[in-house]
Amino acid sequence: MEDSYNFEKLRKKPKRKNSKAKGSAFERKVAKILNEHFETTDFQRSPGSGAYATTHNLPDHLKIHGDLITPQNFIYSIECKKGYNNLDIYSLLDPKSKIYEFIKQAEKDANQAKKEAIVLMAQDRRDIIALIKQDSHISNQLNLNKKRIIHILNNYILVSFKDVLSIDSSLFFN
């Protein structure tokens, strides 16, 4: 006798993750880390996560570029990316990888803000990593401090965010 009950209904479907909520939570986490590290409250999540400045015709002094509002004399524009668990070490070898799209987006925002670009990324349950131009003040200091860095395409380095925060704080400001 064939049982006609559909057992598929009993199987739990994985809960869909809200990527916008995940990204927003990551931006708040990064802002909190930076505020604590630099002893300020100036780091905040951008309204619309950077998109507002590109979709509205605002005067230059009101435009926000990047995912975080930063202190006025902070020389970096920050792009935050959370998730993308499918990216792996081989993604660094593929010039069409999302990683290079992130860099391109960060550079565009940084150029508009007249700052340098930093991309902060974290995959689920992993530490935050930073992508920074290899000729930046930060990169030079990381080399001097003998921190582990990986050189990738477009003259960027990949390094632990913890290592970035270990260097002299004055290198982040004008």
C-alpha atoms as a printed R data frame, in Angstrom:
    type eleno elety resid chain resno      x      y       z
1   ATOM     1    CA   MET     A     1  0.000  0.000   0.000
2   ATOM     2    CA   GLU     A     2  1.416  3.343  -1.050
3   ATOM     3    CA   ASP     A     3  1.370  6.106   1.492
4   ATOM     4    CA   SER     A     4  0.100  9.287  -0.141
5   ATOM     5    CA   TYR     A     5  1.223 11.672   2.597
6   ATOM     6    CA   ASN     A     6  3.538 14.429   1.363
7   ATOM     7    CA   PHE     A     7  6.537 14.494   3.692
8   ATOM     8    CA   GLU     A     8  7.951 17.535   1.870
9   ATOM     9    CA   LYS     A     9  5.564 19.703   3.887
10  ATOM    10    CA   LEU     A    10  7.254 18.580   7.095
11  ATOM    11    CA   ARG     A    11 10.737 19.564   5.993
12  ATOM    12    CA   LYS     A    12 11.716 22.925   7.381
13  ATOM    13    CA   LYS     A    13 12.607 25.454   4.749
14  ATOM    14    CA   PRO     A    14 15.619 27.594   5.549
15  ATOM    15    CA   LYS     A    15 14.565 30.995   6.735
16  ATOM    16    CA   ARG     A    16 15.240 33.658   4.117
17  ATOM    17    CA   LYS     A    17 17.816 36.159   5.241
18  ATOM    18    CA   ASN     A    18 17.119 39.830   4.740
19  ATOM    19    CA   SER     A    19 20.341 41.029   3.106
20  ATOM    20    CA   LYS     A    20 19.494 44.709   3.633
21  ATOM    21    CA   ALA     A    21 19.015 44.123   7.372
22  ATOM    22    CA   LYS     A    22 22.257 42.119   7.499
23  ATOM    23    CA   GLY     A    23 24.150 44.915   5.725
24  ATOM    24    CA   SER     A    24 22.650 47.603   7.963
25  ATOM    25    CA   ALA     A    25 23.549 45.655  11.098
26  ATOM    26    CA   PHE     A    26 27.117 45.261   9.828
27  ATOM    27    CA   GLU     A    27 27.393 49.003   9.140
28  ATOM    28    CA   ARG     A    28 26.197 49.756  12.681
29  ATOM    29    CA   LYS     A    29 28.713 47.239  14.070
30  ATOM    30    CA   VAL     A    30 31.592 48.836  12.145
31  ATOM    31    CA   ALA     A    31 30.513 52.336  13.226
32  ATOM    32    CA   LYS     A    32 30.459 51.161  16.856
33  ATOM    33    CA   ILE     A    33 33.932 49.605  16.555
34  ATOM    34    CA   LEU     A    34 35.341 52.780  14.991
35  ATOM    35    CA   ASN     A    35 33.644 55.049  17.550
36  ATOM    36    CA   GLU     A    36 35.107 53.013  20.411
37  ATOM    37    CA   HIS     A    37 38.546 52.798  18.826
38  ATOM    38    CA   PHE     A    38 38.837 56.493  17.959
39  ATOM    39    CA   GLU     A    39 36.919 57.623  21.078
40  ATOM    40    CA   THR     A    40 34.264 59.563  19.203
41  ATOM    41    CA   THR     A    41 30.602 59.348  18.252
42  ATOM    42    CA   ASP     A    42 31.074 60.723  14.733
43  ATOM    43    CA   PHE     A    43 30.945 57.408  12.865
44  ATOM    44    CA   GLN     A    44 27.346 56.714  11.881
45  ATOM    45    CA   ARG     A    45 25.531 54.687   9.279
46  ATOM    46    CA   SER     A    46 24.724 56.815   6.216
47  ATOM    47    CA   PRO     A    47 21.044 57.423   5.482
48  ATOM    48    CA   GLY     A    48 20.191 55.067   2.637
49  ATOM    49    CA   SER     A    49 23.658 53.547   3.043
50  ATOM    50    CA   GLY     A    50 25.414 55.887   0.636
51  ATOM    51    CA   ALA     A    51 22.739 55.753  -2.050
52  ATOM    52    CA   TYR     A    52 20.995 58.935  -0.908
53  ATOM    53    CA   ALA     A    53 23.834 61.165  -2.108
54  ATOM    54    CA   THR     A    54 23.733 59.646  -5.580
55  ATOM    55    CA   THR     A    55 19.944 59.656  -5.991
56  ATOM    56    CA   HIS     A    56 19.200 63.172  -4.712
57  ATOM    57    CA   ASN     A    57 20.464 66.520  -5.916
58  ATOM    58    CA   LEU     A    58 22.021 67.826  -2.706
59  ATOM    59    CA   PRO     A    59 24.510 70.645  -2.210
60  ATOM    60    CA   ASP     A    60 28.092 69.364  -1.899
61  ATOM    61    CA   HIS     A    61 28.318 70.115   1.825
62  ATOM    62    CA   LEU     A    62 25.343 67.795   2.496
63  ATOM    63    CA   LYS     A    63 26.394 64.864   0.284
64  ATOM    64    CA   ILE     A    64 27.402 61.656   2.008
65  ATOM    65    CA   HIS     A    65 29.578 59.165   0.154
66  ATOM    66    CA   GLY     A    66 30.226 55.640   1.325
67  ATOM    67    CA   ASP     A    67 28.348 53.566   3.845
68  ATOM    68    CA   LEU     A    68 29.433 55.493   6.932
69  ATOM    69    CA   ILE     A    69 29.399 59.106   7.958
70  ATOM    70    CA   THR     A    70 32.910 59.791   9.229
71  ATOM    71    CA   PRO     A    71 34.534 62.584  11.239
72  ATOM    72    CA   GLN     A    72 35.237 65.637   9.096
73  ATOM    73    CA   ASN     A    73 39.027 65.193   9.146
74  ATOM    74    CA   PHE     A    74 38.924 61.394   8.608
75  ATOM    75    CA   ILE     A    75 40.737 60.755   5.317
76  ATOM    76    CA   TYR     A    76 38.961 57.532   4.314
77  ATOM    77    CA   SER     A    77 35.597 56.734   2.780
78  ATOM    78    CA   ILE     A    78 34.280 53.399   4.057
79  ATOM    79    CA   GLU     A    79 32.367 50.807   2.051
80  ATOM    80    CA   CYS     A    80 30.903 47.935   4.123
81  ATOM    81    CA   LYS     A    81 30.015 44.514   2.708
82  ATOM    82    CA   LYS     A    82 28.511 41.662   4.745
83  ATOM    83    CA   GLY     A    83 27.737 38.131   3.639
84  ATOM    84    CA   TYR     A    84 28.910 37.042   0.188
85  ATOM    85    CA   ASN     A    85 29.826 33.681   1.670
86  ATOM    86    CA   ASN     A    86 30.395 32.282  -1.814
87  ATOM    87    CA   LEU     A    87 33.518 34.439  -2.227
88  ATOM    88    CA   ASP     A    88 36.707 32.540  -1.501
89  ATOM    89    CA   ILE     A    89 40.429 32.762  -2.149
90  ATOM    90    CA   TYR     A    90 39.832 31.965  -5.816
91  ATOM    91    CA   SER     A    91 37.660 35.062  -6.104
92  ATOM    92    CA   LEU     A    92 40.852 37.109  -5.768
93  ATOM    93    CA   LEU     A    93 42.087 35.584  -9.020
94  ATOM    94    CA   ASP     A    94 38.954 36.507 -10.963
95  ATOM    95    CA   PRO     A    95 38.929 40.151 -12.140
96  ATOM    96    CA   LYS     A    96 35.142 39.803 -12.597
97  ATOM    97    CA   SER     A    97 34.668 38.860  -8.949
98  ATOM    98    CA   LYS     A    98 32.334 40.836  -6.672
99  ATOM    99    CA   ILE     A    99 35.410 41.854  -4.683
100 ATOM   100    CA   TYR     A   100 36.576 44.049  -7.551
101 ATOM   101    CA   GLU     A   101 33.079 45.503  -7.937
102 ATOM   102    CA   PHE     A   102 33.252 46.479  -4.253
103 ATOM   103    CA   ILE     A   103 36.614 48.175  -4.825
104 ATOM   104    CA   LYS     A   104 35.282 50.033  -7.874
105 ATOM   105    CA   GLN     A   105 32.235 51.249  -5.919
106 ATOM   106    CA   ALA     A   106 34.419 52.310  -2.967
107 ATOM   107    CA   GLU     A   107 36.818 54.192  -5.256
108 ATOM   108    CA   LYS     A   108 33.936 56.026  -6.940
109 ATOM   109    CA   ASP     A   109 32.519 57.152  -3.588
110 ATOM   110    CA   ALA     A   110 35.959 58.046  -2.257
111 ATOM   111    CA   ASN     A   111 36.801 60.139  -5.326
112 ATOM   112    CA   GLN     A   112 33.545 62.063  -4.995
113 ATOM   113    CA   ALA     A   113 34.271 62.641  -1.306
114 ATOM   114    CA   LYS     A   114 37.921 63.536  -2.051
115 ATOM   115    CA   LYS     A   115 39.076 60.772   0.286
116 ATOM   116    CA   GLU     A   116 40.810 57.401   0.039
117 ATOM   117    CA   ALA     A   117 38.794 54.171  -0.151
118 ATOM   118    CA   ILE     A   118 38.553 51.340   2.351
119 ATOM   119    CA   VAL     A   119 36.337 48.293   1.817
120 ATOM   120    CA   LEU     A   120 35.423 46.393   4.995
121 ATOM   121    CA   MET     A   121 34.046 42.901   4.428
122 ATOM   122    CA   ALA     A   122 32.844 40.113   6.667
123 ATOM   123    CA   GLN     A   123 31.410 36.756   5.799
124 ATOM   124    CA   ASP     A   124 29.054 35.053   8.220
125 ATOM   125    CA   ARG     A   125 30.833 34.058  11.445
126 ATOM   126    CA   ARG     A   126 34.183 35.418  10.197
127 ATOM   127    CA   ASP     A   127 36.400 38.325  11.241
128 ATOM   128    CA   ILE     A   128 36.286 41.606   9.353
129 ATOM   129    CA   ILE     A   129 38.868 42.099   6.618
130 ATOM   130    CA   ALA     A   130 39.923 45.338   4.951
131 ATOM   131    CA   LEU     A   131 40.814 46.128   1.362
132 ATOM   132    CA   ILE     A   132 43.077 49.181   1.163
133 ATOM   133    CA   LYS     A   133 45.252 50.786  -1.519
134 ATOM   134    CA   GLN     A   134 48.780 49.448  -1.161
135 ATOM   135    CA   ASP     A   135 50.277 52.959  -1.380
136 ATOM   136    CA   SER     A   136 48.180 54.369   1.482
137 ATOM   137    CA   HIS     A   137 49.557 55.508   4.843
138 ATOM   138    CA   ILE     A   138 47.876 52.528   6.473
139 ATOM   139    CA   SER     A   139 49.454 50.016   4.109
140 ATOM   140    CA   ASN     A   140 52.922 51.473   4.610
141 ATOM   141    CA   GLN     A   141 52.533 51.286   8.390
142 ATOM   142    CA   LEU     A   142 51.227 47.713   8.214
143 ATOM   143    CA   ASN     A   143 54.343 46.761   6.234
144 ATOM   144    CA   LEU     A   144 56.576 48.440   8.814
145 ATOM   145    CA   ASN     A   145 54.767 46.594  11.620
146 ATOM   146    CA   LYS     A   146 55.227 43.297   9.730
147 ATOM   147    CA   LYS     A   147 51.497 42.538   9.629
148 ATOM   148    CA   ARG     A   148 50.222 39.829   7.308
149 ATOM   149    CA   ILE     A   149 48.909 41.364   4.113
150 ATOM   150    CA   ILE     A   150 47.910 39.902   0.775
151 ATOM   151    CA   HIS     A   151 48.495 41.921  -2.388
152 ATOM   152    CA   ILE     A   152 45.641 41.662  -4.872
153 ATOM   153    CA   LEU     A   153 44.696 43.219  -8.212
154 ATOM   154    CA   ASN     A   154 44.171 46.970  -8.679
155 ATOM   155    CA   ASN     A   155 47.050 47.735  -6.272
156 ATOM   156    CA   TYR     A   156 45.050 46.788  -3.186
157 ATOM   157    CA   ILE     A   157 45.988 44.794  -0.136
158 ATOM   158    CA   LEU     A   158 43.784 42.516   1.927
159 ATOM   159    CA   VAL     A   159 44.432 42.638   5.664
160 ATOM   160    CA   SER     A   160 42.711 41.920   8.956
161 ATOM   161    CA   PHE     A   161 40.639 44.868  10.205
162 ATOM   162    CA   LYS     A   162 42.091 44.238  13.679
163 ATOM   163    CA   ASP     A   163 45.573 44.827  12.231
164 ATOM   164    CA   VAL     A   164 44.382 48.043  10.603
165 ATOM   165    CA   LEU     A   165 43.153 49.286  13.971
166 ATOM   166    CA   SER     A   166 46.462 48.355  15.600
167 ATOM   167    CA   ILE     A   167 48.383 51.133  13.848
168 ATOM   168    CA   ASP     A   168 48.798 54.755  14.897
169 ATOM   169    CA   SER     A   169 45.378 56.452  14.928
170 ATOM   170    CA   SER     A   170 46.815 59.724  13.624
171 ATOM   171    CA   LEU     A   171 47.320 58.077  10.197
172 ATOM   172    CA   PHE     A   172 43.539 58.109   9.689
173 ATOM   173    CA   PHE     A   173 43.108 61.875  10.058
174 ATOM   174    CA   ASN     A   174 44.270 65.089   8.359
